[in-house]
Amino acid sequence: MIYVVDVNQMSFAFVAGSERHASEIAASPAFVRALDRFFLNRQGSRGSNHRPRGATVQELALFNDMSSEFADAAADVLVARVG
């Protein structure tokens, strides 16, 4: 399933096997560092406790379009900005 975290009025989607797994990913140090780096030149990510939610139909379509571009790339987790 595709899950989304909303940060600073932006939405980031990723794949997780369950809501619990999505929460573990969103709370992981690597995920938090990646968001912090993304916002480094902005105002910061305003905390690191981002609660994941299920993707909307539009977010799911955007994520699927973006993830197809990386189908051949080796990656542990693909996080795509969908909003």
For each residue, the residues with C-beta under 8 A, 3 or more apart:
1: 15 16 17 18 22 54 55
2: 13 14 15 54 55 59 60 63
3: 13 14 15 16 19 22 25 26 52 53 54 55
4: 11 12 13 14 52 53 54 55 56 59 82 83
5: 11 12 26 35 50 51 52 53
6: 9 10 11 12 50 53 83
7: 10 11 12 35 39 45 46 50
8: 39 42 43 45 46
9: 6
10: 6 7 81 83
11: 4 5 6 7 59 81 82 83
12: 4 5 6 7 35 79 80 81 82
13: 2 3 4 55 59 60 62 63 79 80 81 82
14: 2 3 4 22 25 77 78 79 80
15: 1 2 3 77 78
16: 1 3 19 21 22 25 52
17: 1 21
18: 1 21 22
19: 3 16 22 23 52
20: 23 24
21: 16 17 18 24 25
22: 1 3 14 16 18 19 25 26 52
23: 19 20 26 27 51 52
24: 20 21 27 28
25: 3 14 16 21 22 28 31 52 77
26: 3 5 22 23 31 50 51 52
27: 23 24 31 32 48 49
28: 24 25 31 32
29: 32 33
30: 33 34
31: 25 26 27 28 34 35 77 79
32: 27 28 29 35 36 45 48
33: 29 30 36 37
34: 30 31 37 38 79
35: 5 7 12 31 32 38 39 45 48 50
36: 32 33 39 40 44 45 48
37: 33 34 40
38: 34 35 45
39: 7 8 35 36 42 43 44 45
40: 36 37 44
41:
42: 8 39
43: 8 39 46
44: 36 39 40
45: 7 8 32 35 36 38 39 48 50
46: 7 8 43
47: 50
48: 27 32 35 36 45
49: 27
50: 5 6 7 26 35 45 47
51: 5 23 26
52: 3 4 5 16 19 22 23 25 26
53: 3 4 5 6
54: 1 2 3 4
55: 1 2 3 4 13 59 60 63 82
56: 4 59 60
57: 60 61
58: 61 62 82
59: 2 4 11 13 55 56 62 63 82 83
60: 2 13 55 56 57 63 64
61: 57 58 64 65
62: 13 58 59 65 66 80 82 83
63: 2 13 55 59 60 66 67 80 82
64: 60 61 67 68
65: 61 62 68 69
66: 62 63 69 70 78 80 82
67: 63 64 70 71 78 80
68: 64 65 71
69: 65 66
70: 66 67 73 75 78
71: 67 68
72:
73: 70
74:
75: 70 78
76:
77: 14 15 25 31
78: 14 15 66 67 70 75
79: 12 13 14 31 34
80: 12 13 14 62 63 66 67
81: 10 11 12 13
82: 4 11 12 13 55 58 59 62 63 66
83: 4 6 10 11 59 62
